[in-house]
C-alpha cells in the first residue's frame, strides 16, 4: 500500500466531514456548524473543508443523548 493510500485511510478513520458528522449526530448541518462556531465542538479547517475529529463527535453524541433524556424524558 502506498503512503498516500495509508494517509487517506487514516484520515477517513479519524475525521468526519460536516455531512458525515451531522448524520452521525442526527442533527442538521446548520446546527453542527453552529456548535462549531460557538466553540462547543472542536473542528479543523482545510481550505473550504471543515473536518471534525471522530472522538469529539462521539463524545458530543454521548452528551447529546444525556441532555435529550434530561430535557425530553417522554420521547422515545
Secondary structure by P-SEA (a helix, b strand, c coil): ccaaaaaaaaaaaccccaaaaaaaacccaaaaaaaaaaccccccccccbbbbbaaaaaaaaaaaaaaaaacccccc
